[in-house]
Amino acid sequence: MPNESGTWIMYCVSWDDPECLHTVKDASEYIDRVGFLPLFKNEIPGFSLEERTVPEFLWSGDVKVDPWEWREIIAREGKIAYGKFFDKKAGLRDV
């Protein structure tokens, strides 16, 4: 995620976008389907948790809607691992 003049630039979607992941369950099921998912925007357009969630909820601390919180919940379930898998960048992948 780039920072321009002290402002983080988010590449997210709106709540009503068909690509939007609304819950930790949605995110887990999507990752299970595709096999892995970077946490933040990368060279592949639309292929990150950031780009499939709503910007207002990232780092909100609300486990129901915050993808930053989801990474811990997903990892605790034991089917998907969280780590620095993508050129030392964070992401999630099936184990």
trRosetta pair geometry for C-beta under 8 A, 3 or more apart (Angstrom, degrees):
i j d omega theta_ij theta_ji phi_ij phi_ji
1 8 5.6 23 142 -167 121 102
1 9 6.5 -176 -177 69 78 65
1 10 6.6 -1 -144 -98 123 52
1 11 7.5 -155 -116 9 83 91
1 40 4.9 -101 -36 -154 87 133
1 41 6.4 102 -84 27 61 101
1 50 6.6 -171 -76 -126 110 161
2 8 7.6 148 90 -153 42 53
2 9 4.8 -2 72 40 90 119
3 6 6.8 11 174 -112 104 12
3 7 6.8 155 -159 72 65 33
3 8 5.5 -34 -101 -94 77 57
3 9 7.2 -165 -90 2 25 82
4 7 5.6 -29 69 62 73 88
4 9 5.8 48 3 -41 107 116
10 50 6.8 -143 -159 -174 77 109
10 55 4.3 111 117 -122 153 117
10 58 6.7 175 -128 37 135 148
11 41 4.5 58 44 -68 141 138
11 48 7.6 66 84 61 115 129
11 50 5.8 65 66 127 81 112
11 51 5.1 -19 119 -91 99 88
12 50 6.2 -95 -81 168 76 67
12 51 6.5 -148 -107 -118 33 32
12 53 5.7 -61 -140 85 106 59
12 54 5.9 93 163 -149 133 17
12 55 3.9 -174 31 -54 150 82
12 58 7.2 -139 -79 -21 139 127
13 17 3.8 -95 169 48 120 157
13 19 5.5 -172 -84 79 169 101
13 20 4.8 -143 96 -79 125 87
13 51 6.7 67 -30 173 95 52
13 52 6.3 1 10 -134 126 27
13 53 7.0 119 38 53 86 13
13 54 6.9 -67 78 -82 61 54
14 17 4.9 120 57 -28 72 100
14 20 6.9 -81 88 -65 41 137
14 54 6.8 40 -153 -112 26 91
15 20 6.0 132 -152 179 26 170
15 22 7.3 65 -154 -104 79 100
15 54 5.2 14 -72 -85 74 135
16 20 7.2 78 50 11 8 145
17 20 4.5 112 67 -32 87 102
19 46 6.8 -73 -164 -155 155 114
19 51 7.8 -32 135 136 132 80
19 52 5.6 -107 148 -125 91 82
20 52 6.3 155 -126 179 31 61
20 53 6.7 97 -151 -112 76 29
20 54 6.6 35 -145 -51 123 84
21 26 4.2 171 -157 116 80 118
21 27 4.7 90 165 -72 146 73
21 30 5.9 -84 -95 -5 128 148
21 49 7.3 -61 44 -147 143 73
21 52 4.7 48 -2 136 103 108
21 53 5.7 -44 58 -78 90 79
21 67 7.5 83 85 -92 118 114
22 26 5.4 91 43 -4 64 155
22 65 7.4 -42 -175 -119 59 83
23 26 4.7 110 53 1 73 98
23 27 7.1 -135 100 -1 45 85
23 64 7.1 -45 -123 -175 81 65
23 65 7.7 -56 -99 -94 50 54
24 27 5.5 -52 -150 38 36 114
24 28 6.2 39 152 -21 67 105
24 63 7.4 -15 -41 167 134 79
24 64 7.9 -106 -13 -145 99 30
24 69 8.0 -77 -80 104 120 87
24 70 4.4 -175 -109 -127 90 100
24 73 5.1 -28 -150 93 152 141
24 74 6.4 -154 -169 -59 100 87
25 28 5.7 -52 -144 37 31 111
25 29 6.2 29 158 -17 64 108
26 29 6.0 -61 -149 39 26 108
26 30 6.3 25 155 -19 64 109
27 30 5.8 -57 -148 36 29 111
27 31 6.3 25 157 -16 66 108
27 37 8.0 -135 -169 68 85 157
27 49 6.5 35 -139 -129 120 108
27 52 7.8 140 -106 102 83 124
27 53 8.0 4 -83 -72 116 114
27 67 6.7 148 -91 -124 151 91
27 70 5.3 57 52 167 161 149
27 74 6.6 -86 108 -73 115 135
27 92 8.0 65 159 53 106 164
28 31 5.9 -58 -146 39 28 108
28 32 6.1 32 154 -22 64 109
28 74 5.4 -175 -87 -120 93 101
28 77 6.9 18 -123 41 139 163
28 79 7.4 72 -163 74 109 123
28 80 6.4 -156 -135 1 79 144
29 32 5.5 -52 -145 35 30 116
29 33 6.5 33 153 -21 63 105
30 33 5.7 -56 -153 34 31 112
30 34 6.4 2 161 3 68 109
30 37 7.0 45 117 -57 102 152
30 52 7.2 -173 147 149 171 163
31 34 6.3 -66 -137 50 29 91
31 35 7.5 -98 175 67 58 11
31 36 6.9 21 -158 -124 87 16
31 37 4.9 -98 -105 4 90 121
31 74 7.2 60 35 -162 155 144
31 80 5.4 52 117 -123 139 148
31 92 5.2 -41 -132 111 148 121
31 93 7.4 -143 -176 -109 110 23
31 94 7.0 165 144 -55 90 76
32 35 8.0 32 -174 -72 19 32
32 79 7.0 0 -95 136 107 129
32 80 7.1 -97 -69 -65 74 118
32 94 6.5 94 -122 -87 52 111
34 37 6.2 80 79 -64 129 94
35 93 6.6 5 150 -150 64 81
35 94 5.4 -71 -149 7 55 117
36 85 6.9 -109 -158 105 133 151
36 91 6.2 45 175 147 97 125
36 92 6.6 177 -153 95 59 52
36 93 3.6 -6 -107 -106 99 90
36 94 6.8 -99 -63 7 68 73
37 47 7.1 -143 -138 177 73 71
37 48 6.6 133 175 -134 85 32
37 49 5.7 97 136 -50 120 83
37 91 6.0 -172 96 -164 41 96
37 92 5.2 -3 57 58 86 94
37 93 7.6 174 19 -77 53 56
38 41 7.8 -74 107 61 126 1
38 42 4.9 57 61 -21 168 132
38 47 6.7 67 30 126 103 83
38 48 4.6 -46 86 -110 93 88
38 49 7.3 -137 101 3 47 80
38 86 5.0 -31 -100 11 106 167
38 89 6.3 16 -148 115 112 117
38 90 7.3 104 -164 93 67 54
38 91 4.2 -59 -112 -96 43 117
39 48 6.4 14 109 -167 18 97
39 49 5.2 -30 -141 35 46 118
39 50 6.6 68 147 -31 55 94
39 67 7.7 152 -155 141 83 115
39 71 6.7 0 -108 -87 120 136
39 89 7.3 -147 39 154 95 87
39 90 4.1 -8 12 104 138 102
39 91 5.3 -138 -19 -88 75 47
39 92 7.1 98 -68 -16 79 85
40 48 5.5 -15 139 -171 12 145
40 49 7.6 -34 -59 52 34 83
40 50 4.8 44 -126 -19 51 140
40 89 6.7 -102 48 180 103 120
40 90 6.9 70 0 60 95 95
41 48 5.1 -128 -79 22 34 156
41 50 5.5 -78 -35 77 74 134
41 51 5.7 96 -90 -48 84 112
42 47 6.5 -58 53 84 104 96
42 48 5.9 139 2 -64 88 119
42 86 6.7 -67 -98 157 151 144
42 89 7.2 150 -90 97 114 158
44 47 3.8 -6 104 32 115 137
44 48 8.0 144 74 -35 88 83
45 51 7.7 -178 -179 -163 51 165
46 51 5.2 -154 -132 132 36 139
46 52 7.4 77 -172 -63 71 88
47 51 7.1 23 33 55 20 137
48 51 4.6 86 58 11 88 101
48 52 7.1 -175 89 0 48 91
49 52 6.0 -75 -149 47 33 101
49 53 6.1 15 161 -12 71 121
49 67 5.0 161 154 -176 117 138
49 70 7.6 -165 -164 77 141 130
49 71 7.7 -177 48 -71 177 98
49 92 7.2 68 -48 11 130 119
50 53 6.5 -80 -146 40 22 101
50 58 7.1 31 -125 -95 77 147
50 67 7.2 -173 -83 89 44 155
53 57 6.4 -102 164 68 110 116
53 58 6.5 115 108 -62 127 96
53 67 4.5 -109 -52 -37 172 135
54 57 4.9 68 78 8 96 110
54 58 7.8 -165 90 -22 52 81
54 65 7.2 -28 50 177 117 113
55 58 6.0 -47 -153 15 42 113
56 60 7.0 41 141 -68 63 129
57 60 4.9 -67 -155 -1 46 134
57 62 6.7 -82 -149 58 91 111
57 65 4.1 -100 -142 134 141 104
57 66 5.1 -148 162 -89 87 55
57 67 7.0 92 108 -5 106 79
58 66 6.5 119 -120 -148 24 74
58 67 5.9 -24 -102 42 80 99
58 68 5.9 95 -160 -24 67 106
59 66 6.7 154 -25 -152 9 118
59 68 5.3 48 -73 5 56 154
60 65 6.7 -3 56 86 141 100
60 66 4.7 -147 48 -84 87 114
61 66 6.1 118 12 -43 10 165
61 69 6.8 99 -146 -59 27 129
62 65 5.1 11 100 42 115 91
62 66 5.1 135 61 -23 61 107
62 69 7.2 -143 83 10 31 152
63 66 6.3 -54 -94 41 23 102
63 69 4.5 -125 -109 142 63 146
63 70 7.6 135 -160 -68 64 57
63 73 6.6 112 -163 -53 108 136
66 69 4.1 67 87 11 109 109
66 70 6.7 -173 97 -19 56 83
67 70 4.9 -44 -143 27 42 123
67 71 7.1 57 159 -33 64 87
68 71 6.4 -39 -165 9 32 111
69 72 6.2 -58 -170 34 46 107
69 73 6.5 40 142 -16 75 110
70 73 5.4 -61 -146 42 41 111
70 74 5.7 41 158 -22 76 108
71 74 5.9 -53 -143 38 26 111
71 75 6.3 25 157 -18 61 109
71 82 4.7 97 177 -117 97 146
71 90 7.5 -5 -137 169 155 125
71 92 6.4 -145 -130 -68 84 115
72 75 5.8 -56 -145 38 30 110
72 76 6.3 32 156 -22 64 106
72 82 7.2 -61 -81 12 38 161
73 76 5.9 -56 -151 33 28 112
73 77 7.0 37 150 -28 61 100
74 77 5.9 -50 -161 19 34 116
74 80 5.0 -38 162 76 104 123
74 82 6.7 108 83 -52 103 109
74 92 6.0 -3 114 -135 146 142
75 78 7.9 58 166 -63 40 32
75 80 6.6 -90 -88 95 46 75
75 81 6.2 52 -126 -144 89 36
75 82 4.1 -67 -69 4 127 108
75 92 7.6 -126 -66 -122 84 100
77 80 6.8 28 69 30 110 85
78 95 7.4 -90 168 55 53 136
79 94 6.8 -36 157 -139 76 72
79 95 6.5 -174 179 40 28 92
80 92 5.2 26 163 177 117 106
80 93 6.6 170 -157 85 78 22
80 94 5.8 -49 -104 -97 72 42
80 95 6.5 173 -113 -5 18 89
81 92 6.9 167 83 -152 42 59
81 93 5.8 -19 57 62 89 76
81 94 7.8 34 13 131 82 9
81 95 4.8 92 -27 -62 105 114
82 90 7.1 5 -177 -165 88 96
82 91 7.6 -169 -145 99 58 30
82 92 5.4 -26 -96 -98 69 79
83 90 7.3 -157 124 -134 18 62
83 91 7.3 -27 69 60 52 64
83 93 7.9 -53 41 23 95 102
84 88 5.1 3 172 -151 124 41
84 89 6.3 129 -149 52 78 12
84 90 5.8 -46 -94 -81 63 51
84 91 7.7 92 -130 20 24 77
85 89 7.9 -54 60 74 50 60
85 90 7.9 52 21 -158 73 24
85 91 4.9 -85 48 59 106 111
85 93 5.7 52 -35 -13 177 131
86 89 4.5 -48 84 64 94 96
86 90 7.6 -29 38 66 102 17
86 91 4.9 70 -7 -12 118 138
